Amino acid sequence: KWLRAPVSGFFHPQVQIGQQVGRDQVVGSICGPLADYKEDCIAIKNAYVISINNNPVVNRGDAVIQIAYG
């Protein structure tokens, strides 16, 4: 399952591929171009990080982190 960007801006992942993440853990954040806002991307279940979008600029709805529930 892909976690999607809740807003457009600059994506900053806070996890690594292969890392186990917990429910409600912040896995990345998206900041506005003028640092006028910051929105967290949060895991909704315990999971493993499979892949990460390396593009620093994302639009709302873009896939940012792929996770596998296990």
Secondary structure, DSSP 8 states (H G I E B T S, - for coil): -EEE-SSSEEEEE-S-TT-EE-TT-EEEEEE-TTS--EEEEE-SSSEEEEEE---SEE-TT-EEEEEEE-
